[in-house]
Amino acid sequence: MLYNEFQGETLSRLGFGTMRLPQKEDKSIDEGQLREMVARAIEAGVNYFDTA
C-alpha cells in the first residue's frame, strides 16, 4: 500500500468509499458483507474511509 502524509497523519492513497454500501433484496444494508469488505480493506492497509 502506498501512503501520503496529510496534516501529520499517514493516510493510504487508496480509500474506501461508503457512498454505495452492499444491500439486501429489501434495500437494507447487508451488514455482514460490509463487515467483510471493511476487514479486507484494513488487512490490505487501507486506513482512509470516506464517509462524507
N, C-alpha and C positions, 0 to 999 in steps of 0.2 A: 504494500500500500504506500502511496506517495502522500506526503503531508506538507502543509504550509503553516507558517507562523501567522497568527492573527491576534492582535491585541494581547500578546503574552500567552496565547493558547496555541497548542499544536492541534490542527484540525486536518482530518483526512480530506484529500482533494475530491474524493468520491463521497457524495452524501446520499442519505436515504430519505426520499420524499414521502410524505404521508398524505398527499392530496387525494390519491386513489388507493383506498385500502381494499383488501380482498373481501368480497361479500358472499353471503349465503343466498340461496334462492329467494328468501323472504326479504332481501336487501339489507339485512342486519350485518354488521361487521363480523367476519369469521375470525374470532379472537385466537383460536388455535393456530390457524395458518399464519396470522400476523405475528404471533409469538415466535414461530419457527423462522419467519423471514427476518425479524429483528435479531434473533440469536445468531443466525447465519451471517448477517451483516457485521455484527460485533466480532464474531470469530474471524472474519476476513479483515478486520482492522478499521472498519468504519466507526467514526466517533462523531460525525456530524449528521444530525437528524433535523430535517426541515419540517417544522410543524406549523408554519405560518398559514 
